[in-house]
Amino acid sequence: MTIEQAQIKVDEWINTTGIRYFNELTNTAMLMEEVGEVARIMARQYGEQSFKASDKDVNLADEMADVLFVLICLANQTGINLTEALQKNLEKKTIRDADRHANNEKLK
């Protein structure tokens, strides 16, 4: 699935199953909540925190998909084409960081 196809599919789902989009502020809060759930798993799976018994069924991929879903909702609501935005962002990073990381002693 391309990013464009994902934006279309999410929009179709929202307008049928979801009835309508939550407002942008609600979706921003939901995005922060979903990112927090990813952070919780990362801290336990790759960091120093341990899982609780209630965490036994966590699924990192599913939580990342939740983040992507809400981000796509926000993009759709605000008229952002994520394919174009990502392409422009990568171009900006390529120009800005052309030598930056190669010259970073911390990365060697």
Buried (B, 14 or more C-beta within 10 A) or exposed (E): EEBEEBBBEBBEEBEEEEEEBBEEEEBBEBBEEBBEBBEBBEEBEEEEEEEEEEEEEBEBEEBBEBBBBBBBBBBBBEEBBBBEEEEEEEEEEEEEEEEEEEEEEEEE
